[in-house]
Amino acid sequence: MQPLVHSMVTPNHITTLRLMIGIAAACAAAIGSEGWRRGAAGLFLASLLLDRADGELARLSNRKSAFGHRYDLVSDAIVNALIFVGLGIGLRGGTVGLWTVPMGVVAGAAVAAILWLVVRAERLAGARAAELSDLAGFDLDDGMLMIPLLVGSGLSTYLLYTATVGAPLFAIFFFWRFRSYL
């Protein structure tokens, strides 16, 4: 990021690139073949790296802004939700059939709902109001790194099953934990 500190590239440019690559990953996952899903895994990984890069550039270049932070969170919600929707669409030809489409929508909606509550909490109580503490040095958002690993390893169906149950359960926990912001 250091070479970009004094350039015309802003953190919001990187966020926009992250958003476009993340949407491309979801579209690739929706195509349905294993090859496209592996491509989606690579694109999603690039999107995750760019998600880290925008914040790093903002800190290094002292170009942090409330808009940029919100834009980053909204981009996270869109990309993280759409990857599950894309997987659900792409897995429709498998053993579960068309049930994977609503499964992807359920997982994606739960992820989007969590990020919606984060944005709402921060609007009402300030930055990091809905943050959960790190676990052994890992942020809970780091769990998203499992997506490209599992998809790239051919375990997309198991990921979708897990996300269909796990994401709504985590959303329920998150909404309960931060219910004062509702």
C-alpha positions in Angstrom: 0.0 0.0 0.0 2.9 2.3 0.6 3.3 3.2 -3.1 -0.3 4.3 -3.2 -0.1 6.6 -0.2 0.8 9.7 -2.2 -1.0 8.7 -5.4 -4.4 9.7 -6.8 -5.8 6.3 -5.8 -8.1 6.7 -2.8 -9.4 4.1 -0.4 -12.8 4.4 -2.0 -11.3 3.5 -5.4 -10.0 0.3 -3.8 -13.4 -0.3 -2.2 -15.1 0.1 -5.6 -12.7 -2.4 -7.2 -13.4 -4.8 -4.3 -17.1 -4.4 -4.9 -16.8 -5.1 -8.6 -14.5 -8.1 -8.2 -16.8 -9.5 -5.4 -19.8 -9.2 -7.7 -17.9 -10.9 -10.4 -17.1 -13.7 -8.0 -20.7 -14.2 -7.2 -21.6 -14.2 -10.9 -18.9 -16.8 -11.6 -20.2 -19.0 -8.7 -23.7 -18.8 -10.1 -22.7 -20.3 -13.5 -22.6 -23.7 -11.9 -19.5 -25.6 -13.1 -16.7 -26.6 -10.8 -14.3 -24.6 -12.9 -16.3 -21.4 -12.6 -16.6 -22.0 -8.8 -12.8 -22.3 -8.6 -12.6 -19.0 -10.5 -15.1 -17.5 -8.1 -12.9 -18.6 -5.2 -9.9 -16.8 -6.7 -12.0 -13.7 -7.4 -13.5 -13.7 -3.9 -10.1 -14.1 -2.3 -8.9 -11.0 -4.4 -11.9 -9.2 -3.2 -11.2 -10.0 0.5 -7.6 -8.8 0.1 -8.8 -5.6 -1.4 -11.2 -5.2 1.5 -8.2 -5.2 3.8 -6.2 -2.9 1.5 -8.8 -0.1 1.4 -8.6 0.3 5.2 -4.9 0.1 5.2 -4.5 2.8 2.6 -7.0 5.0 4.5 -4.9 4.7 7.7 -1.5 5.1 6.0 -2.6 8.1 3.9 -4.7 9.6 6.6 -7.7 9.6 4.3 -10.2 8.1 6.6 -13.8 9.3 6.4 -17.2 8.4 7.8 -18.5 8.0 4.2 -15.6 5.7 3.3 -16.1 3.5 6.3 -19.9 3.2 5.6 -19.2 2.5 1.9 -16.8 -0.2 3.0 -19.4 -1.8 5.2 -22.1 -1.6 2.6 -19.7 -3.1 0.0 -18.9 -5.9 2.5 -22.6 -6.6 2.9 -23.3 -6.8 -0.8 -20.3 -8.9 -1.7 -20.5 -11.3 1.3 -24.3 -11.8 0.8 -24.0 -12.2 -3.0 -21.3 -14.9 -2.8 -23.8 -17.2 -1.0 -26.6 -16.3 -3.4 -24.3 -17.1 -6.3 -23.3 -20.4 -4.8 -26.9 -21.3 -4.2 -27.7 -20.6 -7.9 -24.6 -22.4 -9.1 -25.3 -25.5 -7.1 -28.9 -25.9 -8.3 -27.9 -28.8 -10.5 -26.6 -30.9 -7.6 -28.2 -33.5 -5.4 -30.3 -30.9 -3.5 -31.6 -29.4 -6.7 -33.3 -26.0 -6.7 -33.4 -26.0 -2.9 -29.9 -24.5 -3.1 -31.2 -21.3 -4.4 -33.3 -20.4 -1.3 -30.5 -21.8 0.8 -28.1 -19.3 -0.7 -30.7 -16.5 -0.3 -31.2 -17.3 3.4 -27.4 -17.4 4.1 -26.9 -14.2 2.1 -29.8 -12.4 3.7 -28.5 -13.3 7.2 -25.0 -11.9 6.3 -26.6 -8.7 5.0 -28.8 -8.4 8.1 -25.7 -8.6 10.4 -23.9 -5.9 8.4 -27.0 -3.8 8.4 -27.1 -3.9 12.2 -23.4 -2.9 12.3 -24.1 0.1 10.1 -27.1 1.0 12.3 -25.2 0.6 15.5 -22.4 2.8 14.3 -24.8 5.4 13.1 -26.4 5.5 16.6 -23.4 4.9 18.9 -20.3 5.6 16.9 -17.6 3.6 15.1 -17.0 0.1 16.2 -20.2 0.1 18.4 -21.2 -3.4 17.2 -17.8 -4.9 17.2 -17.2 -8.3 18.8 -13.9 -9.0 20.5 -11.2 -10.9 18.6 -10.7 -14.5 19.3 -7.1 -15.6 19.6 -6.1 -12.6 17.4 -8.6 -13.4 14.7 -11.5 -11.0 13.8 -14.8 -12.8 13.2 -14.7 -11.3 9.7 -11.6 -13.3 9.0 -13.9 -16.3 8.9 -14.8 -15.2 5.4 -11.4 -16.5 4.3 -12.8 -20.0 4.6 -15.1 -19.3 1.6 -12.5 -19.3 -1.1 -10.6 -22.1 0.6 -13.7 -24.3 0.8 -15.0 -23.4 -2.7 -11.6 -23.8 -4.2 -11.4 -27.2 -2.6 -14.6 -28.4 -4.1 -16.6 -28.2 -0.9 -19.1 -25.6 -2.0 -22.1 -27.7 -1.1 -21.0 -28.3 2.4 -20.2 -24.6 2.8 -23.7 -23.7 1.6 -25.3 -26.2 4.1 -23.2 -24.8 6.9 -23.9 -21.1 5.9 -27.7 -21.8 5.6 -27.8 -22.8 9.2 -24.9 -21.0 10.7 -25.4 -17.5 9.2 -29.0 -17.2 10.5 -28.0 -18.5 13.9 -25.2 -16.0 14.1 -27.6 -13.3 13.0 -30.0 -14.2 15.8 -27.1 -14.1 18.3 -25.9 -10.8 16.9 -29.3 -9.2 16.9 -29.8 -10.4 20.5 -26.4 -9.1 21.6 -26.9 -5.7 20.0 -30.7 -5.5 20.4 -30.4 -2.0 21.9 -29.6 -0.6 18.5 -32.8 -2.0 16.9 
